[in-house]
Structures are given as C-alpha cells and as structure tokens.
Amino acid sequence: MANEHIHHAGMGADSIAALMTFAAAMLLYLFAVKRSNMKYSPWPMHRIFFGIAGMSCAAASVIGPIAEGAHSSFTYHMAAHLLLGMLAPLLLVISAPLTLLLRTVNVRVARQFTFILKSTPVRLLTDPITASLLNMGGLWILYTTSLYQVMHHNWFLLVLIHIHIFLAGYLFTVSMVTYDPVPHKPSIYYRSVVLVLALASHGILAKFLYGNPPAGVTAGDSETGALLMYYGGDAIDLVIIFLLCLEWYKNQVSHRFGRPGSARSI
C-alpha cells in the first residue's frame, strides 16, 4: 500500500512530465516536416494528421481520465492498452516517420541509419514471428500471471510495461504493413499467415480473460474489459488486414501492367 500511495502522490508530476514529453515529440515532428518541406516536395497533410493522431492516442493512454481510471479498473486499463499498443502504433506507422527522418537529416546520418535498418538485429526484430511473439507473448505473460497486479504497486515496472506495450505494438504493426523503407520485407503470404495466427492468439486471450480475471480484478470488470479487448482489437486489426490486402492488390496491378506497385500512396 505504501508504494501505491507514493505512486498516486506523484501522479501530478508524472503527468506533467509525460505531457511535456509528448508536446516536445509533436513539436519535433512538425519541425521535421518544415525542414523536409524546405528540401523536398511538401510532406503530405494526411501523414501529419496520422502522426499527430498517433501521438495523441499514446498520450491519452498515459495522461488524463483513461490513464487515471486504469489504476483501478481493468476496463479502463484495456482501453489504454488498445490506444497505446494498437491504435497509436498503427497511426504512427501510416505516418511514415522513418521516411520523414531520412528526409530531414544529412546524407551521412541517413546512410548510418540505413545501415542500421539493414542490420541482422533489426531484421530479426521486424520479422513477423519475432514481433508477434514479443507483442502477444507479452500480453499473455502480463494478464495470466501476477504481473498485472504487481505493476500497479511499482511505478518503475509500470513505466517499463507501458514502454514494452507500445514498442511491441509498433514492431508488430511494422512487421505487417509499413510505408517506410524496409530492407528486409517478408512476402505478403508469409505476413498474412503470421497475422492470422497473431489475431487468433489475441482473440483467445480475450476469451480467456472473460472467464478468468487477472489477479485483483472482479469478474464483471474482467468481462467488460475482455469484450473491449476482443471487439476493439478486431476493429483495429481490420484496418491492418485492409492495408495488407491493398498492398497485395497494388502488387497484382503492377505485375499486370508492368508498373512498380506500392501502398505508400495511402
């Protein structure tokens, strides 16, 4: 209980620090857009919208009423999970942040960054199977062990888990669909098979939580949170499926008419 009181006592300062971090990230993004526009064609407005929306979703998951409610309600926690681990990564992936970065930095830095993207560790991390294991595996561990209860009494652990949820969600989304340069991009068929298995794992976990509440969660709260996880996750997953199918369609058109196909026009 002492740790919990310390955590809540510091919520004001933590929220201010988080708010300043997200505000700085948005300003940095807009600065990168301005710098890019000075050297290249204007950065698409819809990319800016998706980028700001993605950062806003991530901010809403750790600052404000949803974040406050998540400390005592599994349903609010699940809403924060969907925002931080699924919707924010999807919106940010569509905003093509790496492409914007490469347009902003000088040639030497861009080459170094490209070298990192081509490295074996990055290739392994962005492989659909690895990304799915980090994403779905982390969720199974969080909700089927005492970790969910423990993290609400340990501020450092809570921060680490939130970081993992976001990064794992981003890696998973990038491994399926991306509008940034990807040196090691698996085939659509490979990504599709892994995506189906990952979605099945997410759905099974939601059904499991419906009847097996995490430690410290009431049955009613767990049922509502599980339903939100199941249907809310499906809604976001449908967008990923649509983008993957759109990429397949454009590739088929490009093969038929002999033009390079890409889904980057989205």
N, C-alpha and C positions, 0 to 999 in steps of 0.2 A: 504493500500500500504506500510505503514511503516513496518508492520510485514513481508510482503513479501520481502522487501529489507533486513531486518535483517536475514531472512531465507536464502536467496541466499548468503549473505555475509558470513554466517557461513558454507556454504556447504563444503568448503575445509577441515575445521577442523572436521566436522561431518563425512565426507567421510574417513578421516584418522582414526578416532576413530572406525568407523564401520569396516574398513579393518583390523585393528589390532584385533578387536573382533573376526572376522571370522577366521583370521590366528591363533589366540590362540585356537579357537574351533577345528580347523583341527589338530593342534599340539597335543592338549589334546586327540583327538580321536586316533591319531597314537600312542601316549604314552600308552593309554589304550589297544590298540592292542598288543603292545610289552609286556606289563605287563601280559596280558591274555595268550599270547603265552608261557610265562615262566612257567605257572602253568597248562595249558590245551593244547589240540590239537590246531594247528595253526588256527587262525581266517581266514575264507575263503576270498580269494582275491576279489571275486565279492562283498562281503559285504563292504570291504574297498572302492571299486570303487563306489558303490551306496552311501555310506556315504559321501565321498568327493564330489561326483557329486551333492548330495542334498544340502550340504552346499554352494557349488559354485553357484547353482541356486538361493539360498536365497541371497547370496552376490550380484549377478548380478542384483537383483531386487531393491537393495537399494544403490548400488555403480556403477558408470560408466554411459555410454550413455543412457541406458534404464531408469535408475533412474532419470537422468537429464531431459530427454525428457518427463517423466511422469508428471513433474510440469506444462507443458503447453499443452500436448497432451493426449487426452483420450485414443487414440490407444496405445501409449507407456505405459500409466498407466495400461491398460488392459494386456499388455504383462508382466508387472511387477507383476500384480495380478496372472496370470497363473503360473509364476515362483515361487512366494512366497507362494501362497495359495493352489496350486495344485501339481505342479511337484516336488518342494523341499520336501513337506511332504511325497509324495509317495515314492520318492527315499530313504528318511531317514527311513521310516517305513520298507522298504525292507532290509535296512542295519542292522536291529535288534539292535538298540542302547541300549535298556534296558538289553538285554541278555549280551551284552558286558560289561555293567556297573556291572552286578551281577557277572560276571567272574573276575572283576578287584578288587572290594572292598573286605574287610574281611567278615567273616561269620556274625559277629554281625551287621554290617551295612547292609549286604544283607538281613538279617532277618527283620530288621526295614523297609527297603524299600519294602520288600514283604508284610509286614503288611499294609503299606500304599496302596499298589496296591489292597489289598483285602478290603479296607475300602468302606463304603457306598458312600461317595462323589465321589471317583474315579469311582465306578461302575456307578453312575448316569451320570457323565461327559462323560464316554466312551460308554454309551448306544447310539445306532444308532439314535434314535429320538432326544435325547438331543443334540448330536453332530451335527446333521443335522440342528436343529433349530439355534444353535449358528453360524454355517457356512453360511447357506443360508439366515437365518433371518438377519444376519449382513450385507450381501451383499444387500439385499432389502432395508434396512434402509440407507445404505451408498449412494446408487445410486438413490433412489426415494425421498430423502429429500435434504435439503441444506447442509448436512454434507460433501458431496464430495467437494463442493466449499469452505466451511469454513476450511477444513483441510489443504488446500494449503496456508492458511494465518496464521496458528497456528502450530508451529513446534512441540510442545508437543502433540497436538492432532494427528498430522501426525504420530508420532512415536507410539502412542497408537494404532492407527488403523492398522498400519503395523504389530505390535505385535499380535493384535487380528486376523488379516487375516491369519498369519502363524499358530498360536496356534489352531484356529478353523479348519483350513485345516488339521492340523496334527491329531486332535481329530477325525475329520470326517473319515479320512483315516484309523486310528487305529480301529475305531468302525466297519469298514467294513472288512478289511484284516490286519493281523498282524503276525509277525514271532517272537514276543516276548511273554513271559509268560503272559497270561491274565486269571486271576482267574474267571472272570465273562464274559464268551464269549457267546453271544446270538447264537441261531441257524442260520444256513445258510439261511433258508427260511425267517426268520424274517429280517435278514440283507438285503436280496435281495429285499424284498418289500419296505423297507425304502430307499434303494439305488435308486430304480426306481422312487420313489416319489421325492427324492432329485435331481436327474438328470432332472426330469421334471421341477422342480422349477428353476433350473439353466438355462435350455433352455428357459423357459417362460420369465425369467428376461432378457436374451439376446435379445429376440424378442421385448420385451417392450422397451429396450434401443435403439433398431434400429429405432423406430419411435418416441421415447420420450427422447431426450437428457437430461442428467443431467444439473443442473444449471451451466451456464457459458461455456457449450460445444456446438460447432457448429454441425449442422445436419450431415455434411459429416464426421466429426471426430467421432461422435457418431455411425454412421452406420458402419464405418470401425472397430471401437473398439468392437461393438456388434458382428460383424461377427467373429472377432478373439476370443471373449469370447465363442461364440457358437461352432465353429468348433475346436478351440484349446482345449476347455473344454471337448468336446466329445472325442478327441484323447486320452487325459489323462484318462478319465472315462472308455474308452475301456480297458485300462490296468487293472483297478480295477475290471471290470467285468470279465476279463480273469482270474485274480488271484482268484476271488471268485468261478468261475466255476471250476478252477483247484483244489481248496480245496474240493469242492463237489465231484469231480471225484475221488480224492485220498481217501476220506472217503468211497465212494462206493466200491472201490477196497479193502480197509482194511476190510470192513464188509464181503465181499465175501470170502476173503482169510484168514481172521482172524488175520490180522496184523494191528498194530497201524498206522493210516493214518495221514499224516501231509503234509502241503505245505511248510514246512520250508526248504526243500532241494533247493528251488529256490535261 
